[in-house]
C-alpha cells in the first residue's frame, strides 16, 4: 500500500506539473499577464481545486486495485481447477 501511495502521488505531481506549465504558458502568452502572476493563477485555478479529489480517488484506488488482483487470482485458480477436473473426468 505504501508503494502504491508513493507511485500515485508521483504520478499526480507529474500530471499537475505538466498541466500547470501549460496553463501558465497560456495565461502568460494569451492572457497577457506577467509570468509570476501566471504561475500563481495557474496553480490556484488549475491545481489546487483538484488536489482533495485526486487524493480521495488515490486512497480509494489502492485498496480497490488490491481487491481486484486478489479476486482475479482466486477466479483464475477456480477456473483452472475446474478445467483440469473436466479433463481428468473425460
FENPE-V339027 format. One record per residue. N is the residue number from 0. RES is the residue in three letters. OMEGA is omega as a letter, one per 20 degrees, with the letter a starting at -180 (NA if undefined). Layout:
((N RES OMEGA) (N RES OMEGA))
This chain:
((0 UNK a) (1 UNK r) (2 UNK r) (3 UNK r) (4 UNK r) (5 UNK r) (6 UNK r) (7 UNK r) (8 UNK r) (9 UNK r) (10 UNK r) (11 UNK r) (12 UNK r) (13 UNK r) (14 UNK r) (15 UNK a) (16 UNK r) (17 UNK r) (18 UNK r) (19 UNK r) (20 UNK r) (21 UNK a) (22 UNK r) (23 UNK r) (24 UNK a) (25 UNK r) (26 UNK a) (27 UNK a) (28 UNK a) (29 UNK a) (30 UNK r) (31 UNK r) (32 UNK a) (33 UNK a) (34 UNK a) (35 UNK r) (36 UNK r) (37 UNK r) (38 UNK a) (39 UNK a) (40 UNK r) (41 UNK r) (42 UNK a) (43 UNK a) (44 UNK a) (45 UNK a) (46 UNK a) (47 UNK r) (48 UNK a) (49 UNK a) (50 UNK a) (51 UNK a) (52 UNK r) (53 UNK r) (54 UNK r) (55 UNK r) (56 UNK r) (57 UNK r) (58 UNK r) (59 UNK a) (60 UNK a) (61 UNK r) (62 UNK r) (63 UNK r) (64 UNK r) (65 UNK r) (66 UNK r) (67 UNK r) (68 UNK a) (69 UNK r) (70 UNK r) (71 UNK r) (72 UNK r) (73 UNK r) (74 UNK r) (75 UNK r) (76 UNK a) (77 UNK r) (78 UNK a) (79 UNK r) (80 UNK r) (81 UNK r) (82 UNK a) (83 UNK r) (84 UNK r) (85 UNK r) (86 UNK r) (87 UNK a) (88 UNK a) (89 UNK NA))
